[in-house]
């Protein structure tokens, strides 16, 4: 069933979307999880353009976006008050 949904989504995007959306969708489908910087690098475009492309695909529910927060710990002795 999942393979059928993937194939249907691929056909729909090829019929109704511009090539930049098709290429982005193919990268995401082939590589799985990409962050916006990696996608911009693959598409050879600016980060903001990659984010616009993802927004359109997300709004039309062709891709799912997951957010991850990264916690960075300061090294001992490093302060901003110096």
BELHUJO-V457400 format. One record per run of one state. SS is the DSSP state (a for helix, b for strand, c for the rest). FROM is the first residue (numbers start at 1). TO is the last residue. If there is no record, write none. Layout:
# BELHUJO-V457400
ss	from	to
SS	FROM	TO
SS	FROM	TO
This chain:
# BELHUJO-V457400
ss	from	to
c	1	1
a	2	16
c	17	18
a	19	31
c	32	35
a	36	43
c	44	46
a	47	59
c	60	82
